[in-house]
Amino acid sequence: MFHPSLFKGANVVVTGAGRGIGLEVARQFLDCGARVFLHAGRAPAEDRPDFLDAAVTEGRAFVAYADFLAPGGVEALVEDIRSTFESIDVLVNNAGTMVGRFAAGELTDEQYETVVQLNQTAVVQTTRALLPLLRLGTHASIVNTVSISALTGGSPGSAIYSASKAFVSTYSKALARELAPEGIRVNCVSPGTITTEFHERYSSPEKLEGTRKTIPLQRLGTAEDCAPAYLFLAANALSGYITGQVLEVNGGQLIV
């Protein structure tokens, strides 16, 4: 693991941190000394992990909820962040989901707009709104979550989700060029098939087992496998000369 003071004094924002990869990313930033603002989804979960309760009590973690589909949802979250941090050193745009599997010929406008809003537009809105605070940060860094499907196109029914992740990948590269003169780095983490609630919801056990057999490391990934990639890309001491890149975390599923 990383040194416990790697992010000492840093202000970190993680969206989509209520569970899965986002929650583990937030935990590891906390373990490395950061103050972390967690966007933990639309509404409180039934239970919250002990480490998060302890960090909130100690004033190291701040938890807020916002629905990115609701009018003003992103803006409300940003106002909470502004009232908590005067500057931001790391922004992790992790919020997003497939919503469902939709056949191309049956996709409705509402389904299309929902997938794009959650996975694409909200990333742009959040980044735009928080850039003033990132410009006040120290060696500021943005790390966006994309997906292996941004390269492969995903499996049937995930065309719009995959395309939205490809948008974020390209947007991140363009943003990296634009913000480089200001010293703000922008990179992406691209998880492969990870055993989180996402795949419990959108993939059958048979599909997951079929995928596992195609992975050179012969196992599906975990949130713990993914989180260190975010910290690596966020840490100026470790990746200060890396920007505009996509770090694939997939057990060798995409060896090219």
BELTA-V54028 format. One record per pair of residues at least 24 apart in sequence whose C-alpha atoms are under 7 Angstrom apart, sorted by sequence separation. I is the first residue (numbers start at 1). J is the second residue. D is the distance in whole Angstrom. If there is no record, write none. Layout:
I;J;D + I;J;D
//
This chain:
8;32;7 + 9;33;7 + 10;34;5 + 11;35;5 + 12;36;5 + 13;37;5 + 14;38;5 + 15;39;5 + 16;40;6 + 17;41;7 + 36;60;6 + 37;61;6 + 38;62;6 + 39;63;6 + 40;64;6 + 41;65;5 + 42;66;5 + 7;32;5 + 8;33;4 + 9;34;6 + 10;35;6 + 11;36;6 + 12;37;6 + 13;38;6 + 14;39;6 + 15;40;7 + 16;41;6 + 35;60;5 + 36;61;5 + 37;62;5 + 38;63;5 + 39;64;5 + 40;65;6 + 41;66;6 + 42;67;5 + 195;220;6 + 6;32;5 + 7;33;5 + 8;34;5 + 9;35;7 + 35;61;6 + 36;62;6 + 37;63;6 + 38;64;6 + 39;65;6 + 41;67;7 + 194;220;6 + 195;221;6 + 4;31;6 + 5;32;5 + 6;33;7 + 7;34;5 + 193;220;6 + 194;221;4 + 195;222;5 + 4;32;4 + 5;33;5 + 193;221;6 + 194;222;5 + 3;32;6 + 4;33;6 + 194;223;7 + 221;250;7 + 2;32;7 + 93;123;6 + 217;251;5 + 191;226;7 + 216;251;6 + 217;252;7 + 215;251;6 + 216;252;5 + 215;252;6 + 216;253;6 + 215;253;5 + 214;253;7 + 189;229;7 + 189;230;7 + 146;188;6 + 148;190;6 + 141;184;5 + 142;185;6 + 143;186;6 + 144;187;6 + 145;188;6 + 146;189;6 + 147;190;4 + 148;191;6 + 120;164;5 + 139;183;6 + 140;184;5 + 141;185;5 + 142;186;5 + 143;187;5 + 144;188;5 + 145;189;5 + 146;190;5 + 147;191;5 + 148;192;5 + 88;133;5 + 89;134;6 + 115;160;7 + 119;164;6 + 139;184;6 + 140;185;7 + 141;186;6 + 142;187;6 + 143;188;5 + 144;189;6 + 145;190;6 + 147;192;6 + 87;133;4 + 88;134;5 + 115;161;6 + 119;165;7 + 143;189;7 + 187;233;7 + 86;133;7 + 87;134;6 + 120;167;7 + 69;117;7 + 74;122;7 + 88;136;7 + 89;137;5 + 112;160;7 + 116;164;6 + 120;168;6 + 69;118;7 + 87;136;5 + 88;137;5 + 89;138;6 + 68;118;6 + 87;137;5 + 89;139;7 + 90;140;6 + 91;141;6 + 92;142;6 + 93;143;6 + 94;144;6 + 78;129;7 + 89;140;4 + 90;141;5 + 91;142;5 + 92;143;5 + 93;144;5 + 94;145;5 + 74;126;6 + 89;141;6 + 90;142;6 + 91;143;6 + 92;144;6 + 93;145;6 + 104;157;7 + 68;122;7 + 103;157;5 + 102;157;4 + 101;157;4 + 102;158;7 + 187;243;6 + 190;246;6 + 101;158;5 + 186;243;5 + 187;244;5 + 188;245;6 + 189;246;6 + 190;247;6 + 191;248;6 + 192;249;6 + 193;250;7 + 185;243;5 + 186;244;6 + 187;245;5 + 188;246;5 + 189;247;5 + 190;248;5 + 191;249;5 + 192;250;4 + 187;246;6 + 188;247;6 + 189;248;6 + 190;249;6 + 191;250;6 + 98;161;6 + 176;243;6 + 176;244;5 + 173;244;4 + 22;94;6 + 172;244;6 + 173;245;7 + 12;88;6 + 11;88;5 + 12;89;6 + 13;90;6 + 14;91;6 + 15;92;6 + 11;89;5 + 12;90;5 + 13;91;5 + 14;92;5 + 15;93;5 + 16;94;5 + 10;89;6 + 11;90;7 + 12;91;6 + 13;92;6 + 14;93;6 + 15;94;5 + 16;95;4 + 14;94;7 + 15;95;5 + 16;96;7 + 143;230;7 + 143;233;7 + 143;234;7 + 141;234;5 + 139;236;6 + 100;202;7 + 90;234;6 + 20;196;5 + 20;197;7 + 24;223;6 + 24;224;7 + 21;223;5 + 25;227;5 + 20;223;6 + 24;227;6 + 21;226;7 + 21;227;7
//
